[in-house]
Amino acid sequence: MFSWLARLVSACLRPVRRYARMNKGDDEDSDGASTSGDALVWCKDLEKHSCGEFSFAVVQANEVIEDHSQVETGSDGVFVGVYDGHGGVEASRFVNDHLFHHFIRIAQENGSISEDIIRNAVSATEEGFLTLVRRSFGIKPLIAAMGSCCLVGVIWKGTLYIANLGDSRAVIGSTGGDSKKIVAEQLTKEHNASREEIRRELRNLHPEDSQIVMMKHGTWRVKGIIQVSRSIGDAYLKRPEFSFDPSFPRFHLPDPIRRAVLSAEPSICSRALQPNDKFVIFASDGLWEHMTNQEAAEIVHKGPRNGSARRLLQAALTEAARKREMRYKDMQKVEKGIRRFFHDDITVVVIFIDHELQKKNVNVPDKSVKGFIDTVGTSRFSSFQEMQ
């Protein structure tokens, strides 16, 4: 039996236009459906980067997609960005347009890549977006309520750097010792008020505010409004001058903030890649709502590289449909906007690591691939070749 929501949605099913060409021959799920029948799915099944290959897939759920993403490749490195927007598209789009350019500029100025380089690039992006909010607030006040999670990965000269704001996730798949079994390890810390660790952190940072975290609509939220505790944007929760009056009840705070309650400080880690490290999965939280780290790693490990990100999407979407007591092939008929009742926008990037390529001078073109966009541009990664 369908749930009441599934019955409501199924009553207004109608065709939707296709966003991208899908490859034929997709693996099918148990109800005979595959992502090739889903007009809201975009993918790049397999492309090259400096030390391996990558697979990239996105599915839209919102009326206007709020997930933005990119993969930037060059002969010496690869850059991955997953930006899960909320409240609108402006913040995630801004990050997609500016973060990598700040990263390149700051790395060139310093002649190297490090955790601090990534941190400073995130900070410059945050300041740039807040400047945009300040200029636009008078005519478009809701821009102050727009924000974005931000997950960044960089592989450079055998080192993996990860930076995260919000609740997207990076998971590395490694083989355990002599075993061929894959082991999943989460590399990111999720800044979400649903986690006791984050609620404790917020209460320690704001001891004077008894309502810094509140349970609302069955979910812990910062100030009873937002789940993530770190983001780019969300200016109304960072700067008092962007506070909303009661005419915006969704974002109005009875007691205006005196200082920022959200942070734009990323959690950053780095590790030298080891021979048993096989791939890294970067994904927005919409994927992880429907599978565990280990389940995702096994899907990638057990299948061919080609289409691996798409298969992760397919598994997540099949599970999302099952939770609504329907089949994925029926959910494919649900149009964008209404589709959000079933699942979130989801972005998945799988970066495969071929260690033997790290010591070779592999000819990989500078390429910029933006998620959900069918154009491929030229990256600026060639400028890294001058760095030590």
N, C-alpha and C positions, 0 to 999 in steps of 0.2 A: 504494500500500500504506500502511496506517496504521502509525504508529510503535507500539511496544509499549504506550506510555502511552495513545495514542488507542484502541487495541483494548481496553485495560483499562477505560477510561472508557465506551466505547460499549457495553460489556457491561452496564453498570448505569444506562443512560439511563432516566429516567422523567419524567413531566410535573412541572412546577413551577408554583406559583401565580403569577399576574401581580401585579406590584407597582404598576403604574400604567397608566392608559389611554394607548394609543399612537394617534397620528393615522393615518388611512388614507392611502394614496397615497405611502408612503415610496419613495424611489428604491431600486431593487434592485441588488444586486451581480451578478457574472457567474454565480453559481450559483442565482440566483432568490431569494435571501434578503434580507431587510431587517430593520432593528431593530424593526419593528412586530411581528415574530414572536418577539422575544426578551423573555421574561418578566422578565429581570434588568435591563432598560434603563428608565430614567426620563428624561423630558425636558420642558423648557419651550421650545417651538420659537422663539418670538419675543415679547419684552416690551420696553417702553419704558424708557429712562433719560434723564437730563437733556440729553444731547447725542447721542442716537441710540437704538439698539436693542441688545438682547442675546439670545443664544441659549445654552441651558444644557442639558447632558446628562450623565448618570452611568450607569455600568454596574457591577453588583456581581459580584465573583468569590468573595470570602471568605464563610465561613459567616455571619459577622456583618460587615457592611460597615464598613471602617475609613477610607474616604474620607468626610470631612464637608466641607461647602462652603456658601457663601452669596453672594447678591448683594443689596446694600442700595441702594435708589434714593431720590432726592429731587429737588427742583426745581433744586438747584445742584450736585449731584455724584452719583457712583456709587462704591460700595465693593465689591470682589470679594475673596473669601477662599477658597483651596483648601488643605485641611488633610489631608495624606496620613498616616494613622496607621500605627503598627507596634507589634507586641507586644500589641495589644489596642485597644479602641475608646476608652478613657477619655480619653486625651490629646487626640485629634483632636476628640472631642465637647466636651471642656472648652474648647478653643480656639474652637470654633464658638459656644459659649454666652457667651464672655467677651471675646474680643479686640475685637470691634466696639464693645462697651459701654465698654471702657477707652479706645478710640480717641476715641469721642464725648466722654467725660468729660474727657480730657486736652486735646482740641482746644477744648472750651468754656472750660476754665480758662485757656488761653493765648490764646484769641480768634483762632486761626489754624490752618492746617494746614501741616505741614512734614515734612521727613525725620525730624527729632528727635521730632515728635509720634508718628509711626508707630513709631519705635524704642522710645520710652518705653511705648507700648501693648503692644508685644511683650514688653518686660521685665516689665511688670506682670502679663501673662498667665503668663509663666514662673514668676514668684514665687508667683502664686496656685495654679498646679498643684503646685509643689513643697510648698506648704503643705498641699494636699490629700494628697499622698503621705506627708508626715510624720504626718498624722492617721490615715491608713489603713494604714500599713506594718505595724503589729503584727498586724492581722487579715487583711490582704490584701497580702502582701509583693510579689506580682508587679506591683502597680501601679508599683513603682519601675523596672520594665523596659519600661513603656509610654511611647511618645513619639510625636511628630508632626512631620512637615515642615510648613512654613507659608509659603504664597505669598499676598501681599497686593497688591492694586492699587487705587489711588484716583485718580479724575479729579476735579479741583477747580479751577474757574475757568481752564480751558485748560491745566492742568499735569497730567501723568501722574506719579504716584509709584509705585514698585515696591519691595517689600521681600521678601526671600526667605531662608528657612532650609531647607537640605536640597536635594533634587534635583527638585522640581517646576520648571516652566519657564514663562516669559512670552515670547511672540514677537509683535512688531509687524509688520504688513503695510503696506508703503508702496509707492506707485507711483514709479518711477524717472524723475524729470524729466518730459519730455513724453511718455514712454512709458506705455502702459497696462499694461505688465508689472508684476506684483507682486514686490516684493523683501522677503524675510523677514529680520528682524534680531532676534537673541536679546537680551533685556534683562536676563536673570538669570545669575548665576554659580552653578553647581551644586556644592554641598558634598558631594561623593561621593569616597570613597577610590579609586575606579577611575581618577580623573584624577591624573596625575603632579603637577600643580600643587598639589592638595590634599594628597597624600602628602608633598610637600616642605614645605608649610606646617606640617603636623603634626609632622614631624621637627624643624623649626626651633623649634617651640613646646615640644617635649619632648625635648631633646637627651639627657637622662639615660635615656630609655626606648627601648631597642633594639627593643621589640616594640609600639611605638605603632601601627604599621600592619603587618599580616601577611596573606599570601596564604593563604586558607582556602576550600576547596570551589571552587577555580578563580577566586576573586574577592578583590580587595584589600578588607580590612576593618579598621576601627579596633579595636585590641586583639584582632583575629581574630574579632570578634563582629558588628559593625554597619557598614554601608557609608557611611551619612551621617555627616558630621563636625559638623554643627550641627542642632539640633532644639529643640523645646519638650518638656520631660520627659526621659526616659531618666536618671532621678535616680541610678541606680546607677553611672553613668559620670560623674557630676558632683559627688556628695557622698559622702565615705567612709562616713558613717553608714548609707547605703543599700546597702552591699556585700552580695552574696549569699554564703552559705556553700556547701560542696560538695553539699548536698542539692538545689541548683538548678544542675546542671552546665552548662546552656545559658548561664547568665549569671555563673557563678562565675569570678573572676579569681584565679589563683594568687598574684599579688602585689597586694594591695589598693591602690587608687589613693590618692595623697596629695593630689592636686588634680584639678580637672575635666579630663577628656580630650575631652569634647564641649563645644561652645559654644552659647549661645542668642543670640549677637550676629548680627543679620540683615545681609545685604548690601543696601544701599539705593541707589537711584538716582532721579533725577527728570529730566524733560525737558518743555519747552514743546511742546505738540502742533503739528505743522506741517500745512499744507493737504494734503500728499500722504500723511499718515498715515490709513489707512482703517479698520483694526481691530486689536485686540489679542487674542491667544489665550492664555488661562490654562489650564494643564492639569497634572495630576499625571504622574509619570514613566511611568505605565503607557501613556500615549498615545505618548510619545516613544520607547519601545522598538520601535515598529512603523512609525514614519515620521520623516522629516527635517523640519526647520523649514520648508524651502521647499515640500515636498510638502503640509504642512498648510496653509500660506498659499495655495497654489494651489487646494486643495479649497474653501476659503472664498471666494476671489476669483472663481472660475469658476461657482459655484452661486448660487442665490438666498439671501438672508439667512435666510429661514424654514427652520428645520431644519439650519442650518449646523453646530452643535455635534454634532447627531445624525449627520450625514454623516461628520464626523471620527471619531466612535466606530465607525461602520459600517466605514470604511476600515481602522481599526486592528484591529477584531475579525475582519474578513475575512483580514487578513494573519496574525493570530495563529492562525487555523484553518489557513491554508495551511502555516504552519511545522510544524504537527502532521499534515500530509498528510490533511486532511479539509476539508469544506466548512463555511462559516459556518452554514448552515441546520441542519447536523447538530450543530454545537457548541451551538446554541441549546437543544438538548434536555438538555444537561449541567446538573445542578443546582448551586446555590451550594455552595461548599466544594470540591467536585471541580473546579469551573470554574477554581479558582485555579491548577491545573496548566497551564492554557492561557493565561491572562492575569491581570493584576492588577485590582483595583478601579481604575476610570478615571473621572476628573472632567474635563469640558471646559466652559469658559465663553468665548464669543466676544463681545467688546464692540465694536460698530460705532460709528464716530465720524462724526457729521454736523456739520461745522464751522460751518455757517450757523446751527445751533441754539444754539451757545455764546453768541451775542450777543442771543438772544431770551429773553424770559421765558416759557419753556415750562412748561405746567401738567403736571407729572409727579407722580403720587401717591407719598407715602412708602410704600415697599413693601419687605418683607423676604421673600426667597425662599430657602429652605434646600434644598440638593440632596438628592434622593431622598425628600423629604417632600412630600406632596400638600396641604399647607396653606400659605397665604400670609398673612403677618402685616403689621403696620404698622412701618415703620422709624422711627428717631429722626432721620432726616436733616433734618427741618424745623428742628431746633435750629441747623443750620449757617447759616440765613438771616441770623442776626444777626452773623455774622463778616464781616470785611473781606477 
